[in-house]
């Protein structure tokens, strides 16, 4: 069932509407404006170095870039923290008797009403943001999602999806349009006059290179844990569990040809 949960949720996460990129168009347009203002088409243009340095020294470029990177980092850590807390609440615990050496399986903390009453997975501003999509809780699992309630499963599946794609956007854009030309300008035999703003070359390279590295670290360390914890938690969802049971019985593969990205269900062929 856990494997089916991973396959089912991964499929939903990798499917993304082209309209998702609309929200990033203003930020990308500001970055491209640096090139256009110096008559540069893109990073592959012969005169691409004329834009070097201005991605750092121009507030309209470095401002949105820094904001989206910080937003992505905080967003990813929030997803991971929340889903980790819920996972610890729903999984059974093991306790080893020091005298006999026997291992005892204890019920999940979620079965304890007093613990549930004090559990809060939506502190601070998280509660305000979740309230925009919240629906009343219908089960114990929904209660663990805090303010999000019954919308928690769908909300955090989408949260992982869009945060992942934001990281990928940083890696692709910064890692192909800015960092390579900075490296080329730094090690090029050309004169300093060929570089647009040579005084900010190193600062730009270190800054945007750091942004790429930070996004890669999130994709390598934070996102996988968030997804794994979400898959474990979603196994207990009353709406998702029947779908996962059907998928887990279709061995050796998991046919998903009847999947509808706009639906919460799968047609098992």
PASEBA-1860 file (N, C-alpha, C; in nm, 3 decimals):
! residues 269
1> XXXXXXXX> 0.083/-0.120/0.000/0.000/0.000/0.000/0.087/0.126/0.000 ~ 0.198/0.122/0.073/0.288/0.238/0.078/0.347/0.264/-0.061 ~ 0.385/0.156/-0.131/0.437/0.173/-0.267/0.331/0.231/-0.359 ~ 0.209/0.184/-0.344/0.099/0.237/-0.426/0.075/0.384/-0.393 ~ 0.087/0.420/-0.264/0.071/0.560/-0.223/0.178/0.647/-0.287 ~ 0.301/0.597/-0.287/0.410/0.674/-0.346/0.388/0.693/-0.496 ~ 0.348/0.587/-0.566/0.324/0.596/-0.710/0.207/0.689/-0.742 ~ 0.102/0.676/-0.665/-0.019/0.757/-0.687/0.008/0.906/-0.665
9> XXXXXXXX> 0.073/0.937/-0.553/0.100/1.077/-0.521/0.208/1.136/-0.610 ~ 0.307/1.055/-0.646/0.411/1.104/-0.735/0.355/1.140/-0.871 ~ 0.261/1.058/-0.919/0.197/1.087/-1.048/0.122/1.219/-1.043 ~ 0.053/1.244/-0.932/-0.021/1.369/-0.920/0.071/1.490/-0.908 ~ 0.188/1.468/-0.848/0.280/1.579/-0.827/0.351/1.618/-0.957 ~ 0.388/1.519/-1.038/0.463/1.551/-1.161/0.372/1.606/-1.269 ~ 0.241/1.586/-1.258/0.148/1.643/-1.355/0.116/1.785/-1.313 ~ 0.149/1.880/-1.399/0.129/2.020/-1.365/0.077/2.095/-1.487
17> XXXXXXXX> -0.016/2.183/-1.463/-0.076/2.259/-1.572/0.021/2.364/-1.626 ~ 0.022/2.385/-1.758/0.108/2.491/-1.815/0.075/2.628/-1.758 ~ -0.048/2.647/-1.711/-0.088/2.776/-1.656/-0.016/2.809/-1.526 ~ 0.046/2.706/-1.464/0.119/2.729/-1.339/0.231/2.830/-1.357 ~ 0.290/2.831/-1.476/0.403/2.919/-1.501/0.361/3.066/-1.511 ~ 0.231/3.093/-1.523/0.185/3.232/-1.535/0.231/3.316/-1.417 ~ 0.230/3.257/-1.298/0.267/3.333/-1.178/0.415/3.371/-1.177 ~ 0.497/3.301/-1.256/0.640/3.329/-1.258/0.678/3.422/-1.372
25> XXXXXXXX> 0.584/3.452/-1.462/0.615/3.535/-1.578/0.667/3.673/-1.537 ~ 0.605/3.743/-1.440/0.660/3.876/-1.402/0.805/3.870/-1.356 ~ 0.839/3.769/-1.273/0.976/3.758/-1.223/1.073/3.726/-1.337 ~ 1.033/3.635/-1.426/1.119/3.601/-1.539/1.133/3.718/-1.635 ~ 1.025/3.796/-1.651/1.030/3.912/-1.740/1.128/4.016/-1.687 ~ 1.130/4.036/-1.554/1.224/4.131/-1.495/1.369/4.087/-1.519 ~ 1.392/3.957/-1.507/1.527/3.906/-1.530/1.567/3.921/-1.677 ~ 1.474/3.890/-1.767/1.503/3.903/-1.910/1.520/4.049/-1.951
33> XXXXXXXX> 1.458/4.140/-1.875/1.470/4.282/-1.907/1.615/4.329/-1.896 ~ 1.693/4.264/-1.809/1.835/4.298/-1.796/1.906/4.271/-1.928 ~ 1.879/4.156/-1.987/1.941/4.121/-2.116/1.895/4.217/-2.225 ~ 1.767/4.239/-2.233/1.712/4.321/-2.341/1.762/4.465/-2.333 ~ 1.781/4.516/-2.211/1.829/4.654/-2.196/1.973/4.670/-2.241 ~ 2.045/4.558/-2.255/2.183/4.563/-2.302/2.197/4.494/-2.439 ~ 2.082/4.480/-2.507/2.078/4.424/-2.643/2.135/4.282/-2.647 ~ 2.105/4.207/-2.541/2.145/4.067/-2.534/2.019/3.981/-2.546
41> XXXXXXXX> 2.023/3.878/-2.630/1.907/3.792/-2.650/1.894/3.691/-2.537 ~ 2.002/3.619/-2.510/2.003/3.520/-2.402/2.148/3.489/-2.365 ~ 2.166/3.392/-2.277/2.299/3.359/-2.228/2.390/3.302/-2.336 ~ 2.332/3.257/-2.447/2.413/3.200/-2.556/2.457/3.303/-2.659 ~ 2.411/3.425/-2.645/2.446/3.531/-2.740/2.596/3.564/-2.732 ~ 2.656/3.602/-2.843/2.799/3.636/-2.842/2.832/3.751/-2.746 ~ 2.737/3.841/-2.727/2.761/3.956/-2.638/2.695/3.938/-2.502 ~ 2.673/3.813/-2.461/2.603/3.785/-2.336/2.673/3.845/-2.215
49> XXXXXXXX> 2.805/3.861/-2.221/2.880/3.914/-2.108/2.846/4.059/-2.077 ~ 2.782/4.126/-2.170/2.748/4.267/-2.147/2.641/4.283/-2.038 ~ 2.571/4.174/-2.006/2.471/4.179/-1.899/2.526/4.133/-1.765 ~ 2.648/4.078/-1.767/2.707/4.023/-1.645/2.721/4.132/-1.538 ~ 2.683/4.100/-1.418/2.693/4.192/-1.306/2.566/4.268/-1.277 ~ 2.487/4.291/-1.382/2.365/4.370/-1.365/2.253/4.290/-1.301 ~ 2.262/4.156/-1.305/2.161/4.074/-1.238/2.173/4.088/-1.086 ~ 2.291/4.132/-1.040/2.312/4.154/-0.897/2.293/4.300/-0.859
57> XXXXXXXX> 2.343/4.391/-0.941/2.340/4.533/-0.907/2.205/4.599/-0.933 ~ 2.118/4.531/-1.010/1.986/4.587/-1.040/1.884/4.532/-0.941 ~ 1.824/4.621/-0.864/1.729/4.579/-0.759/1.610/4.504/-0.818 ~ 1.564/4.546/-0.936/1.447/4.481/-0.998/1.475/4.335/-1.033 ~ 1.601/4.296/-1.040/1.637/4.157/-1.069/1.670/4.079/-0.943 ~ 1.760/4.132/-0.862/1.804/4.060/-0.743/1.694/4.052/-0.638 ~ 1.606/4.153/-0.633/1.499/4.155/-0.533/1.403/4.038/-0.548 ~ 1.334/4.025/-0.666/1.243/3.912/-0.684/1.313/3.777/-0.676
65> XXXXXXXX> 1.437/3.770/-0.726/1.511/3.644/-0.722/1.534/3.600/-0.578 ~ 1.578/3.693/-0.494/1.603/3.661/-0.354/1.473/3.625/-0.282 ~ 1.368/3.700/-0.312/1.239/3.674/-0.247/1.188/3.534/-0.278 ~ 1.192/3.494/-0.407/1.140/3.362/-0.445/1.226/3.248/-0.389 ~ 1.357/3.271/-0.380/1.445/3.167/-0.324/1.418/3.149/-0.174 ~ 1.407/3.261/-0.102/1.377/3.254/0.042/1.239/3.192/0.064 ~ 1.143/3.235/-0.017/1.008/3.179/-0.008/1.010/3.029/-0.029 ~ 1.083/2.984/-0.131/1.091/2.841/-0.160/1.153/2.764/-0.044
73> XXXXXXXX> 1.260/2.819/0.017/1.326/2.751/0.128/1.235/2.739/0.249 ~ 1.169/2.849/0.286/1.078/2.848/0.401/0.960/2.756/0.373 ~ 0.908/2.762/0.253/0.796/2.679/0.211/0.831/2.531/0.222 ~ 0.947/2.494/0.169/0.988/2.354/0.173/1.008/2.303/0.315 ~ 1.071/2.385/0.399/1.092/2.346/0.538/0.960/2.334/0.613 ~ 0.866/2.421/0.582/0.734/2.412/0.645/0.664/2.281/0.608 ~ 0.664/2.249/0.480/0.603/2.122/0.436/0.664/2.004/0.510 ~ 0.797/2.004/0.516/0.868/1.891/0.579/0.837/1.884/0.728
81> XXXXXXXX> 0.840/1.998/0.795/0.814/2.000/0.939/0.673/1.953/0.970 ~ 0.574/2.006/0.901/0.435/1.973/0.931/0.406/1.826/0.908 ~ 0.449/1.774/0.793/0.420/1.635/0.760/0.498/1.540/0.850 ~ 0.616/1.580/0.895/0.692/1.498/0.990/0.619/1.489/1.124 ~ 0.566/1.602/1.170/0.491/1.602/1.296/0.368/1.514/1.288 ~ 0.297/1.520/1.177/0.177/1.437/1.161/0.215/1.290/1.153 ~ 0.325/1.261/1.083/0.369/1.121/1.072/0.397/1.061/1.210 ~ 0.466/1.137/1.295/0.496/1.086/1.429/0.370/1.065/1.512
89> XXXXXXXX> 0.266/1.136/1.479/0.140/1.120/1.551/0.063/0.995/1.509 ~ 0.076/0.955/1.383/-0.009/0.846/1.331/0.062/0.711/1.328 ~ 0.196/0.709/1.336/0.266/0.581/1.329/0.273/0.516/1.468 ~ 0.259/0.383/1.474/0.277/0.312/1.602/0.420/0.331/1.652 ~ 0.438/0.321/1.782/0.570/0.339/1.842/0.621/0.208/1.898 ~ 0.753/0.198/1.907/0.817/0.079/1.962/0.882/0.114/2.096 ~ 0.866/0.024/2.194/0.930/0.045/2.325/0.996/-0.085/2.367 ~ 1.123/-0.075/2.399/1.199/-0.194/2.438/1.211/-0.201/2.589
97> XXXXXXXX> 1.176/-0.317/2.644/1.188/-0.339/2.788/1.335/-0.364/2.821 ~ 1.393/-0.280/2.905/1.535/-0.291/2.937/1.567/-0.419/3.014 ~ 1.470/-0.472/3.085/1.495/-0.591/3.166/1.484/-0.719/3.085 ~ 1.378/-0.730/3.006/1.354/-0.854/2.930/1.407/-0.846/2.786 ~ 1.426/-0.726/2.737/1.471/-0.712/2.599/1.360/-0.724/2.497 ~ 1.239/-0.743/2.543/1.125/-0.756/2.452/1.084/-0.619/2.399 ~ 1.037/-0.620/2.274/0.992/-0.496/2.210/0.840/-0.494/2.208 ~ 0.786/-0.387/2.257/0.640/-0.372/2.264/0.594/-0.266/2.165
105> XXXXXXXX> 0.488/-0.295/2.094/0.431/-0.200/2.000/0.324/-0.119/2.070 ~ 0.344/0.011/2.073/0.250/0.101/2.138/0.159/0.167/2.035 ~ 0.039/0.201/2.074/-0.052/0.267/1.979/0.000/0.405/1.941 ~ -0.043/0.458/1.827/0.000/0.593/1.786/-0.042/0.698/1.886 ~ 0.031/0.806/1.890/-0.003/0.915/1.980/-0.139/0.975/1.946 ~ -0.179/0.960/1.819/-0.307/1.017/1.776/-0.425/0.950/1.844 ~ -0.403/0.832/1.901/-0.511/0.763/1.971/-0.535/0.821/2.110 ~ -0.445/0.903/2.155/-0.457/0.965/2.287/-0.524/1.101/2.272
113> XXXXXXXX> -0.643/1.115/2.328/-0.720/1.237/2.313/-0.648/1.358/2.373 ~ -0.581/1.339/2.487/-0.511/1.450/2.551/-0.396/1.500/2.464 ~ -0.326/1.407/2.400/-0.215/1.446/2.312/-0.270/1.520/2.190 ~ -0.382/1.470/2.136/-0.442/1.537/2.020/-0.488/1.678/2.054 ~ -0.536/1.697/2.174/-0.585/1.829/2.214/-0.473/1.932/2.221 ~ -0.352/1.886/2.254/-0.239/1.978/2.265/-0.156/1.986/2.137 ~ -0.183/1.897/2.043/-0.107/1.894/1.918/-0.149/2.010/1.828 ~ -0.051/2.082/1.777/-0.079/2.197/1.690/0.017/2.196/1.572
121> XXXXXXXX> -0.033/2.161/1.456/0.050/2.158/1.335/0.031/2.282/1.249 ~ -0.042/2.380/1.300/-0.068/2.503/1.224/-0.041/2.627/1.308 ~ 0.084/2.644/1.353/0.113/2.761/1.436/0.130/2.888/1.352 ~ 0.110/3.002/1.417/0.141/3.130/1.355/0.074/3.156/1.222 ~ 0.154/3.208/1.129/0.103/3.247/0.999/0.055/3.126/0.918 ~ 0.104/3.006/0.953/0.060/2.885/0.884/-0.090/2.866/0.896 ~ -0.143/2.897/1.013/-0.287/2.884/1.034/-0.365/2.980/0.946 ~ -0.313/3.102/0.929/-0.381/3.201/0.847/-0.383/3.158/0.701
129> XXXXXXXX> -0.270/3.110/0.652/-0.261/3.068/0.512/-0.348/2.944/0.486 ~ -0.344/2.847/0.575/-0.425/2.726/0.558/-0.573/2.759/0.562 ~ -0.608/2.862/0.637/-0.748/2.900/0.648/-0.811/2.942/0.517 ~ -0.728/2.978/0.419/-0.779/3.018/0.288/-0.840/2.900/0.213 ~ -0.795/2.777/0.245/-0.845/2.658/0.176/-0.911/2.559/0.272 ~ -0.921/2.593/0.398/-0.966/2.498/0.501/-1.110/2.454/0.483 ~ -1.134/2.328/0.519/-1.269/2.272/0.529/-1.277/2.197/0.661 ~ -1.396/2.184/0.720/-1.409/2.120/0.852/-1.354/1.978/0.853
137> XXXXXXXX> -1.285/1.943/0.962/-1.229/1.809/0.977/-1.340/1.706/0.993 ~ -1.320/1.589/0.929/-1.419/1.483/0.935/-1.364/1.356/0.999 ~ -1.237/1.357/1.035/-1.174/1.240/1.096/-1.058/1.284/1.183 ~ -1.000/1.189/1.255/-0.884/1.220/1.339/-0.767/1.267/1.255 ~ -0.747/1.206/1.140/-0.638/1.247/1.052/-0.657/1.391/1.007 ~ -0.778/1.427/0.974/-0.804/1.565/0.933/-0.774/1.663/1.046 ~ -0.803/1.623/1.169/-0.776/1.710/1.283/-0.626/1.735/1.298 ~ -0.546/1.635/1.264/-0.401/1.650/1.277/-0.345/1.751/1.177
145> XXXXXXXX> -0.418/1.776/1.069/-0.374/1.876/0.973/-0.404/2.018/1.020 ~ -0.455/2.032/1.140/-0.477/2.163/1.198/-0.584/2.242/1.128 ~ -0.554/2.366/1.098/-0.652/2.455/1.037/-0.700/2.404/0.903 ~ -0.615/2.335/0.828/-0.652/2.287/0.694/-0.767/2.187/0.699 ~ -0.776/2.109/0.807/-0.885/2.014/0.824/-0.891/1.910/0.714 ~ -1.012/1.889/0.660/-1.033/1.786/0.558/-0.962/1.820/0.428 ~ -0.925/1.946/0.408/-0.855/1.986/0.286/-0.705/1.958/0.294 ~ -0.659/1.907/0.409/-0.516/1.891/0.432/-0.445/1.803/0.332
153> XXXXXXXX> -0.504/1.689/0.299/-0.439/1.596/0.206/-0.416/1.661/0.070 ~ -0.521/1.716/0.013/-0.508/1.778/-0.119/-0.421/1.903/-0.111 ~ -0.435/1.981/-0.006/-0.360/2.105/0.008/-0.210/2.078/0.012 ~ -0.169/1.979/0.090/-0.025/1.956/0.105/0.033/1.873/-0.009 ~ -0.050/1.799/-0.080/-0.001/1.738/-0.203/0.033/1.847/-0.304 ~ -0.057/1.944/-0.318/-0.031/2.055/-0.408/0.082/2.143/-0.358 ~ 0.094/2.158/-0.227/0.200/2.239/-0.170/0.337/2.182/-0.206 ~ 0.352/2.051/-0.193/0.477/1.985/-0.230/0.502/2.001/-0.381
161> XXXXXXXX> 0.397/1.986/-0.459/0.409/1.998/-0.604/0.464/2.134/-0.646 ~ 0.398/2.241/-0.602/0.434/2.374/-0.649/0.566/2.423/-0.589 ~ 0.597/2.380/-0.468/0.725/2.417/-0.411/0.839/2.349/-0.486 ~ 0.816/2.224/-0.528/0.917/2.152/-0.605/0.940/2.219/-0.740 ~ 0.833/2.259/-0.806/0.847/2.323/-0.936/0.911/2.461/-0.923 ~ 0.891/2.529/-0.812/0.958/2.657/-0.792/1.108/2.637/-0.777 ~ 1.148/2.532/-0.706/1.290/2.499/-0.695/1.349/2.467/-0.832 ~ 1.276/2.389/-0.911/1.324/2.354/-1.044/1.339/2.478/-1.133
169> XXXXXXXX> 1.248/2.572/-1.117/1.256/2.697/-1.193/1.384/2.772/-1.160 ~ 1.419/2.777/-1.032/1.543/2.843/-0.991/1.664/2.774/-1.051 ~ 1.664/2.641/-1.045/1.778/2.566/-1.096/1.793/2.587/-1.247 ~ 1.682/2.580/-1.318/1.688/2.591/-1.464/1.724/2.733/-1.508 ~ 1.657/2.833/-1.451/1.682/2.970/-1.498/1.817/3.023/-1.450 ~ 1.840/3.020/-1.319/1.967/3.072/-1.268/2.085/2.988/-1.317 ~ 2.062/2.856/-1.325/2.171/2.765/-1.361/2.203/2.760/-1.508 ~ 2.118/2.818/-1.593/2.146/2.818/-1.737/2.160/2.959/-1.795
177> XXXXXXXX> 2.098/3.057/-1.731/2.097/3.192/-1.788/2.193/3.289/-1.720 ~ 2.227/3.264/-1.594/2.310/3.361/-1.521/2.445/3.302/-1.481 ~ 2.444/3.192/-1.408/2.569/3.135/-1.356/2.668/3.098/-1.466 ~ 2.628/3.030/-1.574/2.726/2.994/-1.677/2.795/3.114/-1.741 ~ 2.721/3.219/-1.768/2.785/3.336/-1.831/2.879/3.407/-1.733 ~ 2.844/3.402/-1.602/2.935/3.460/-1.503/3.066/3.382/-1.498 ~ 3.054/3.250/-1.499/3.175/3.166/-1.497/3.257/3.190/-1.622 ~ 3.192/3.198/-1.737/3.262/3.221/-1.863/3.332/3.357/-1.863
185> XXXXXXXX> 3.265/3.460/-1.809/3.325/3.593/-1.804/3.443/3.597/-1.708 ~ 3.433/3.519/-1.599/3.538/3.518/-1.499/3.667/3.456/-1.553 ~ 3.652/3.351/-1.632/3.770/3.280/-1.681/3.802/3.311/-1.828 ~ 3.728/3.403/-1.884/3.751/3.438/-2.024/3.876/3.524/-2.037 ~ 3.937/3.515/-2.153/4.057/3.594/-2.181/4.021/3.733/-2.230 ~ 3.891/3.762/-2.240/3.847/3.891/-2.288/3.886/4.001/-2.189 ~ 3.889/4.123/-2.236/3.921/4.235/-2.149/3.803/4.266/-2.058 ~ 3.832/4.339/-1.950/3.728/4.369/-1.853/3.618/4.456/-1.912
193> XXXXXXXX> 3.648/4.528/-2.018/3.548/4.616/-2.076/3.437/4.537/-2.145 ~ 3.463/4.409/-2.176/3.361/4.327/-2.240/3.255/4.283/-2.141 ~ 3.286/4.293/-2.013/3.192/4.255/-1.908/3.110/4.377/-1.869 ~ 2.977/4.357/-1.862/2.889/4.470/-1.835/2.922/4.545/-1.707 ~ 2.917/4.478/-1.594/2.946/4.539/-1.464/3.044/4.449/-1.391 ~ 3.171/4.464/-1.425/3.274/4.374/-1.372/3.289/4.385/-1.220 ~ 3.252/4.500/-1.163/3.268/4.518/-1.019/3.174/4.428/-0.938 ~ 3.065/4.382/-1.000/2.969/4.296/-0.931/2.970/4.152/-0.985
201> XXXXXXXX> 3.071/4.120/-1.065/3.077/3.986/-1.125/3.085/3.877/-1.020 ~ 3.180/3.886/-0.928/3.196/3.782/-0.827/3.075/3.774/-0.734 ~ 3.022/3.891/-0.697/2.905/3.891/-0.608/2.787/3.823/-0.676 ~ 2.770/3.849/-0.804/2.660/3.788/-0.879/2.679/3.637/-0.890 ~ 2.802/3.595/-0.920/2.830/3.453/-0.934/2.806/3.378/-0.804 ~ 2.856/3.435/-0.694/2.840/3.369/-0.564/2.693/3.366/-0.522 ~ 2.622/3.477/-0.547/2.482/3.486/-0.505/2.394/3.388/-0.581 ~ 2.398/3.396/-0.713/2.310/3.309/-0.792/2.357/3.164/-0.791
209> XXXXXXXX> 2.488/3.144/-0.778/2.537/3.008/-0.762/2.487/2.948/-0.632 ~ 2.483/3.032/-0.527/2.428/2.987/-0.398/2.281/2.956/-0.407 ~ 2.208/3.035/-0.485/2.065/3.009/-0.503/2.041/2.874/-0.570 ~ 2.123/2.845/-0.671/2.111/2.717/-0.740/2.144/2.602/-0.644 ~ 2.251/2.618/-0.567/2.291/2.514/-0.473/2.184/2.493/-0.367 ~ 2.127/2.601/-0.316/2.022/2.589/-0.215/1.900/2.516/-0.271 ~ 1.863/2.546/-0.394/1.748/2.479/-0.456/1.777/2.332/-0.478 ~ 1.899/2.300/-0.518/1.936/2.159/-0.537/1.935/2.083/-0.405
217> XXXXXXXX> 1.981/2.147/-0.298/1.979/2.082/-0.167/1.836/2.055/-0.121 ~ 1.747/2.149/-0.150/1.607/2.126/-0.115/1.551/2.007/-0.191 ~ 1.581/2.001/-0.322/1.530/1.891/-0.404/1.591/1.757/-0.362 ~ 1.713/1.760/-0.309/1.781/1.636/-0.273/1.750/1.590/-0.131 ~ 1.727/1.685/-0.039/1.714/1.649/0.102/1.576/1.676/0.161 ~ 1.518/1.790/0.132/1.394/1.830/0.197/1.271/1.773/0.127 ~ 1.264/1.793/-0.005/1.146/1.749/-0.080/1.122/1.598/-0.070 ~ 1.224/1.513/-0.087/1.199/1.368/-0.075/1.142/1.327/0.061
225> XXXXXXXX> 1.191/1.391/0.167/1.137/1.357/0.300/0.993/1.403/0.313 ~ 0.964/1.523/0.260/0.826/1.572/0.265/0.733/1.477/0.191 ~ 0.776/1.435/0.072/0.692/1.345/-0.009/0.675/1.210/0.060 ~ 0.782/1.156/0.116/0.774/1.026/0.182/0.680/1.033/0.302 ~ 0.694/1.137/0.383/0.605/1.151/0.498/0.460/1.168/0.454 ~ 0.440/1.244/0.348/0.304/1.263/0.298/0.245/1.132/0.250 ~ 0.325/1.051/0.182/0.274/0.922/0.133/0.235/0.831/0.248 ~ 0.312/0.831/0.355/0.276/0.750/0.472/0.147/0.800/0.535
233> XXXXXXXX> 0.134/0.931/0.548/0.015/0.987/0.610/-0.109/0.965/0.524 ~ -0.095/0.982/0.393/-0.212/0.971/0.304/-0.267/0.829/0.297 ~ -0.188/0.731/0.339/-0.239/0.593/0.342/-0.358/0.579/0.437 ~ -0.366/0.670/0.534/-0.471/0.663/0.634/-0.592/0.747/0.600 ~ -0.585/0.818/0.489/-0.698/0.903/0.450/-0.812/0.816/0.398 ~ -0.933/0.841/0.446/-1.048/0.757/0.412/-1.081/0.763/0.263 ~ -1.053/0.875/0.199/-1.082/0.888/0.057/-0.975/0.824/-0.030 ~ -0.849/0.835/0.014/-0.738/0.785/-0.065/-0.714/0.636/-0.044
241> XXXXXXXX> -0.736/0.585/0.076/-0.703/0.446/0.110/-0.766/0.344/0.014 ~ -0.896/0.355/-0.020/-0.954/0.256/-0.113/-0.885/0.255/-0.249 ~ -0.844/0.371/-0.297/-0.774/0.379/-0.425/-0.639/0.308/-0.415 ~ -0.569/0.329/-0.305/-0.438/0.267/-0.287/-0.450/0.116/-0.275 ~ -0.555/0.069/-0.209/-0.574/-0.076/-0.197/-0.596/-0.139/-0.333 ~ -0.672/-0.073/-0.418/-0.694/-0.125/-0.553/-0.565/-0.125/-0.633 ~ -0.489/-0.019/-0.619/-0.363/-0.011/-0.692/-0.264/-0.117/-0.645 ~ -0.260/-0.142/-0.514/-0.163/-0.237/-0.460/-0.192/-0.380/-0.504
249> XXXXXXXX> -0.314/-0.407/-0.546/-0.349/-0.543/-0.588/-0.321/-0.568/-0.735 ~ -0.288/-0.463/-0.808/-0.257/-0.478/-0.950/-0.108/-0.503/-0.967 ~ -0.067/-0.623/-0.943/0.072/-0.662/-0.956/0.093/-0.730/-1.092 ~ 0.219/-0.720/-1.151/0.336/-0.657/-1.093/0.343/-0.507/-1.113 ~ 0.265/-0.451/-1.206/0.271/-0.308/-1.233/0.150/-0.238/-1.174 ~ 0.149/-0.106/-1.188/0.038/-0.025/-1.140/-0.017/0.053/-1.258 ~ -0.113/-0.003/-1.332/-0.166/0.067/-1.450/-0.243/0.191/-1.410 ~ -0.206/0.302/-1.471/-0.271/0.429/-1.439/-0.314/0.502/-1.565
257> XXXXXXXX> -0.340/0.427/-1.667/-0.376/0.489/-1.795/-0.506/0.565/-1.787 ~ -0.591/0.530/-1.689/-0.719/0.598/-1.678/-0.717/0.716/-1.585 ~ -0.596/0.763/-1.552/-0.584/0.872/-1.456/-0.634/1.003/-1.513 ~ -0.713/1.072/-1.434/-0.765/1.203/-1.472/-0.708/1.304/-1.375 ~ -0.623/1.396/-1.425/-0.554/1.492/-1.340/-0.649/1.587/-1.270 ~ -0.773/1.596/-1.318/-0.870/1.687/-1.255/-0.961/1.613/-1.158 ~ -0.935/1.484/-1.140/-1.022/1.404/-1.055/-0.944/1.354/-0.935 ~ -1.014/1.321/-0.828/-0.947/1.268/-0.709/-0.943/1.116/-0.710
265> XXXXX> -0.991/1.055/-0.819/-0.997/0.910/-0.826/-0.924/0.860/-0.948 ~ -0.902/0.728/-0.949/-0.837/0.662/-1.060/-0.929/0.555/-1.116 ~ -0.924/0.538/-1.245/-0.995/0.426/-1.307/-0.897/0.312/-1.324 ~ -0.920/0.205/-1.255/-0.829/0.093/-1.257/-0.863/0.005/-1.376 ~ -0.765/-0.012/-1.466/-0.789/-0.095/-1.586/-0.736/-0.235/-1.562
END
